[in-house]
Amino acid sequence: MTLYDVLGVTQHADKETIKKAYRDLAKKYHPDANQGDTTAEEKFKEISTAYSTLSDDTERIKYDASLVNPFMGQNGFGAYFIEFLF
């Protein structure tokens, strides 16, 4: 499952679509709205992580690169090359 799947958007979604999807899901799974529901709390954390990565242009480029080539991801040697570009 990708971070795009977590938010229910396509890989080509723009920032506004990603933001809207995050807000809708965050309201649904927020711990205050689901007190005592550990599943909802975990889902909220997953949604927040996905949004944090996909809303940041540099992190999103790194993430997208890791989908195509695992060695280009955040922990691979390609991350240094991507950092060099920015």
Buried (B, 14 or more C-beta within 10 A) or exposed (E): EBBBEBBBBEEEBEEEBBBBBBEEBBEEBBEEEBEEEEEBBEBBEBBBEBBEBBEEEEBBBBBBBBEEEEEBBEEBEBBEEBEEEE
